[in-house]
Amino acid sequence: MGSPDTYTTAEVAKLLGVSTRRVRQMRAEGKLPFVLTEGGSASYPQTAVLALRRRKTGVEARKSEGGNFGGSQGGSFVD
């Protein structure tokens, strides 16, 4: 799991409703900023991911609210 202000590849995929492969493609295309952790995994800034999600869906989630990607709306994100 990423830190409170970053997401893992799997978390980004779930939030955006795409595959992890597509997240890696977006990263390679320069559409999604990331940093590599010491272990070699990609970590994505929460602000960048949420901005991309807003543009894509018009919906925002906050990871800090109990880990529920639906935030205070109480809904869950459906693929």
C-alpha positions in Angstrom: 0.0 0.0 0.0 1.2 3.5 -0.8 1.7 6.2 1.8 -1.2 8.5 2.7 -0.2 11.0 0.0 0.7 8.5 -2.7 -0.9 5.5 -4.5 0.4 2.2 -5.7 -0.1 1.0 -9.3 -3.0 -1.3 -8.2 -4.7 1.6 -6.3 -4.4 3.9 -9.3 -5.8 1.2 -11.6 -8.8 0.8 -9.3 -9.4 4.5 -8.9 -9.2 5.1 -12.7 -11.1 2.0 -13.6 -8.3 0.7 -15.8 -5.9 -2.2 -15.7 -2.5 -2.1 -14.0 -1.0 -2.5 -17.5 -2.8 0.6 -18.6 -1.4 2.5 -15.6 2.1 1.4 -16.5 1.5 2.5 -20.1 0.3 6.0 -19.0 3.4 6.2 -16.8 5.6 5.4 -19.8 3.7 7.9 -22.0 4.4 10.6 -19.5 0.7 11.0 -18.7 1.1 10.1 -15.0 3.9 11.3 -12.8 5.6 8.8 -10.5 8.6 8.1 -8.3 10.4 4.8 -7.8 10.6 3.6 -4.2 13.8 2.1 -2.8 12.3 -1.3 -3.6 11.8 -0.4 -7.3 8.0 -0.1 -7.2 6.3 2.9 -8.6 4.5 5.4 -6.3 2.1 8.0 -7.7 1.3 11.4 -6.1 -2.2 11.5 -4.8 -2.8 15.0 -6.3 -1.8 13.9 -9.8 -4.0 10.8 -9.7 -7.0 12.6 -8.3 -6.6 15.3 -10.9 -6.6 12.7 -13.7 -9.6 11.0 -12.1 -11.5 14.2 -12.0 -10.8 14.9 -15.6 -11.8 11.3 -16.5 -14.9 10.9 -14.3 -15.7 14.1 -12.5 -15.3 12.2 -9.2 -12.7 12.6 -6.5 -11.8 10.2 -3.7 -9.7 10.8 -0.6 -7.5 8.0 0.6 -7.3 9.5 4.1 -11.0 8.8 4.7 -10.8 5.2 6.0 -9.3 3.8 2.9 -12.8 3.8 1.2 -12.1 5.1 -2.3 -15.6 6.5 -2.3 -14.7 9.0 0.4 -17.5 10.6 2.4 -20.1 9.7 -0.2 -19.9 6.1 1.1 -20.0 4.5 -2.3 -17.5 2.2 -3.7 -15.7 2.5 -7.0 -17.0 -0.1 -9.4 -14.9 -1.3 -12.4 
